[in-house]
Every structure is written in structure tokens, then in C-alpha cells.
Amino acid sequence: MSYLKAAEDFYKEMAEAPEKGLCCTTSPVWKLPDLRVPPKMLEMNYGCGTTVHPRDLDDGMKILYAGIGGGMELLQFAYFLREKGAVIGVDAVPEMIRAAKENFLEAERLNPWFRHDFVRLEMGNTLSLPLHDGTVDLAAQNCLFNILKEDDLRKALAEMYRVLKPRGKLALSDPIAPGKIPGHLRENERLRAMCLSGALTYDRYLQLLVETGFGTIEVRARRPYRILDKKRYGVEKDVLLESIEVAAVKDPIPADGPCVFTGRSAIYFGEEKFFDDRKGHVLSRDMPFSVCDKTAKALKSLGRADIHVTGPTFFYDGGGCC
Ligand SMILES: C[S@@+](CC[C@H](N)C(=O)[O-])C[C@H]1O[C@@H](n2cnc3c(N)ncnc32)[C@H](O)[C@@H]1O
């Protein structure tokens, strides 16, 4: 049996008998005015962060969500868009689609503003999406891609890239690992399906996004996720997995490399009113200016005593140099 089939079987189980806390983290679920998440939908929150960032959203957008779980993030997206068919959910597990459909009907009973047809659910595989090229503004997945082995992950990323419109955004949330996870865990299909052993390193995760063609990457959150401990997982020393939230924008990769925002700022505090690096970056005196890693490196290399460049916070939330 392939590991993908094992993952589908696992999520058939998780649809029929939800396991609370399967992938969850310390990040609280969005609380929004007039949004009531059905209890079963909440139990089926199998994500390790959030892909719902109101700043990404606008009227009339079309959103694709791959790997729907109980549908909670789709409901959250629908909360902002409130339009028939604006959110399209794709999942490979019929039982998950059935469970999510029931959850949306319950959501309709609990939320006067919500209609179940705001969300369209389709059977489909993230490796071959049932959507036309360049048709969605925002694509999202939460805790599905870490289950995929690297060749399949490349395909899944290429699919997301294909269906996005130019300048469209891919929002992701997944576990990451500090180094390569030992083979006996990576090959354990159940642990992989449980989002415990398929994680890539931070660098590799970002590199695959860039190799797919995304020109701008935003690292929006990075937080503790799980410990793979010596006793239960047979590792040499305990491994801290983190979860990461990233957005990747389908814009061209600049000639000097992608713009990767990790929450760094540059602050100019010199004699003049501003500092102009003559490469398109103007720093007003005393104002923190968000910079991508590339610009941070370039500004640091100037060796100026009146420019301070901060390290990454991994909590980037907008603005900046590119
Ligand atoms: C870890 S859960 C995440 C669910 C949801 N994103 C959330 O945050 O609650 C993975 C989801 O992906 C679905 N899935 C598994 N394999 C898939 C595949 N090859 N293509 C599409 N969906 C898949 C599962 O049925 C499940 O809904």
C-alpha cells in the first residue's frame, strides 16, 4: 500500500471518529464576531497553525483549500467572503467530505450570515487539482503537505502554483524539523499521516517554494509543535518539531533572488532625514522598515554605524522593501 493511501485511510478514521488535538498547537482558533464554529468542526481541527489571514482577503476573491479536515478554515474564509462558491475545498477522502458537509449544515444553523453554498466541496487529489490554470486568488493548505514525500510535495506545490492567478498567494501551515528526521520514522506511514514524521527543515521547505517559482515568501509564524522523544520514537536525542505559517506569492523571482521576509527590520538613525541605498530602499530616520533577508544582508554589508538591522522574528505581517 502506498503511503498516500495509508494517509487517506487514516483520515477516513479521523472523519468517522474525530481525534481532538491531533495536530493542534498553542495558536488559538480565530474568534470573530458572529462566528460560531460547530463543536464537531472544532474537534476536527487537524491544522497546526492558521492559513486565514484577513489581510490576504478581499471582496470577490476565489479561494482554493486543499485537505479540508472538518472544514473549519473554509468556514473562516467564508466568513470574510460571504459569496456563493467563493471557497472551493478539495479532499481525497469521501468520508472527510461527507463529515465536512454535515459540519457546514450545522454551521448554517448556528450562523445566520452563513449559507452552506458559500463553500463548494470537491473530491480530488492535491497532486492533481480539479481546477483550471490561473483561476484562484488564494490557495491554502494546512498540515497536508508535510505528509507528502518530497517528489509528491513538488507536484502538489506545482499544482498550487498552476491554479493561482499571477500575484496570487499560497498560504501554508506545516510542521518543520530541525534536521532530517530518521528514516525509521519517515517511513512509518501512520506517523507520517499523523503529521509527526514527514516534516522538512525550515531551509528545505522554503527552498522548495522558491524552486516552484514563488518570488516572494513571507514567514508569518513559527512556534513549538511536538517533541519526538527518545523513549517513544527511538531517536538519539529529543527532537523539537515546530510549526510554521508561510505565504508564497506567485510573482516573478527577481534576478538577484527571491524576497524572503522573516520579520527583520532596518532602522536608520543617522544625521539625515532618510537613507537611500539607491536600490529602491528609502529608510526614513528612526522608522523601522521591514526588509527581506536579501536586503537585510545588503544593508548590513554596508557596515554603517547608523543603520541597525534586526534578526528574524519569524512573525512577518506586512510592509517592506520588495
Ligand atoms: C492533517 S488533515 C488537515 C485538515 C485541515 N487542513 C485542517 O487544518 O483541519 C489532512 C487533510 O488532507 C486530506 N487528504 C489526505 N490526503 C490527501 C490528498 N492526497 N489530497 C487531498 N487531500 C488529502 C485528509 O482527508 C484531511 O482532510
The ligand as a Gaussian input file, in Angstrom:
#p B3LYP/6-31G(d) Opt

LIG

0 1
 C       -3.935000      16.901000       8.650000
 S       -5.504000      16.986000       7.879000
 C       -5.670000      18.727000       7.758000
 C       -7.091000      19.172000       7.676000
 C       -7.337000      20.677000       7.625000
 N       -6.448000      21.333000       6.721000
 C       -7.266000      21.304000       8.988000
 O       -6.447000      22.221000       9.161000
 O       -8.022000      20.910000       9.863000
 C       -5.193000      16.462000       6.206000
 C       -6.396000      16.533000       5.271000
 O       -5.971000      16.202000       3.944000
 C       -6.838000      15.225000       3.377000
 N       -6.008000      14.446000       2.433000
 C       -5.203000      13.399000       2.674000
 N       -4.551000      13.040000       1.558000
 C       -4.960000      13.904000       0.579000
 C       -4.629000      14.069000      -0.784000
 N       -3.739000      13.283000      -1.401000
 N       -5.228000      15.070000      -1.473000
 C       -6.140000      15.878000      -0.881000
 N       -6.479000      15.762000       0.399000
 C       -5.896000      14.797000       1.137000
 C       -7.384000      14.462000       4.563000
 O       -8.597000      13.834000       4.272000
 C       -7.535000      15.589000       5.588000
 O       -8.749000      16.245000       5.411000

